[in-house]
Amino acid sequence: MKIYTRKGDSGQTSIWGGRRLSKDHARMEAIGAVDEASAAIGAAAALTLPAELNNVLRQAQRCLFIVGSELMAPDRTGSGSTLPRLDETDVTDLEESIDSLELNLPELRNFILPGGSPAAAALHVARATCRRAERRITSLSRVEDVVPVVLAYLNRLADMLFVAARYANNSTGTPDVVLSGKDVRQQETVPPGGTPRGTAPNGSSRIDRF
């Protein structure tokens, strides 16, 4: 089987069912952004990471492949009915992974900058790439149907990657890069019993919560 077909040389490609789309169509932008997110996670997973974190990342890549199927084959009838699909348990599994990873982390009381260890920096890149995929799919959902679980999964995945970056730093004894300075827009004093801006209403320390 050859890797090239020449069918996309004119700037169009096909999705499941034979529908032809321009390669810059909102659906193709979304599919490409998901592919970028998976590649970024793969680059991070290729670095030295704790086994438990690597397992979570590989499972995320498998789910992103299914997200790609959701976007490439939106019609769930006919041949599309046999393709693997996301469900709410995939989102719940991510939430459980986040909770498990956070058990081993110190409380986060400041905003942090992407960085620290090479693995953590790569995971922050993956997080930002995942957020871009989420934005592209949101744009697509304004003009075409997208199953809600896809956006929920991408949102939770970005949360997980933020926590994963902190976990990677913590596992090597590397401190997170804390935002510092006198400018109150960069750092705020947190009163006793208070929470930083950006902390979830339930008290969660995940600042990358949208």
Steps between C-alpha positions, in 0.01 A plus 500: 500500500650832396495793742419749225187503283528836320128555573574795729732687267229752411448610862200279571460180698227250582333413828310181583216448254678664207422865577772722352619799702758773455801433718441830680133419574409541867465123537845436356648773720350322801628159390847643438506670841413170671782332308739773618390445859566127476842565345589743778398244763709238320802730505457549874452127561828431317685680782576349837176482696367290789332185369162591647502834317616344175207257515253787539652681201488194275135446587434866417656448158272202438199711593616783274509252214135430576432876512645511150252228399215701650598797286588306186181292510224715655229282345438215744277307262600235248871421502557782747308307764784249543772755583622543859345800677568699815264483795473661842717231662797633303450841662454341842819298455690823437353659810608201706850526355513870590390430857754219536789711370407796720517290816879506468536873429547794735215750507522755222462854638647705216479518125784312333682539171551211257839346568708322756626162382511417127211257545287756683572763235394254228179422689420870522542523122264203467250674730505819290466293182203319652336833578541597135327179394219581741462846342496358147231248593300774670513699175387193306210443741357839407443393140471120517394245758765373744413253774535677839730237649776597255528853639469374857785256441731763350427738785580237761807381311651849515438501876675165528801618301541798732504268800726258311756776446506574872523127573798467264678784678420360844622151408848638427509749786477789255296795631226652292588839350298735718393833357663767716525876516332800662249547219166383641401386153778244521478383856251549778523452873270224611345566843479218754223269395472674165552366151689647203305645212452225243445232762186299440199583721529164672846591627693304242852630445485450124551850369473386138124453538276638227 
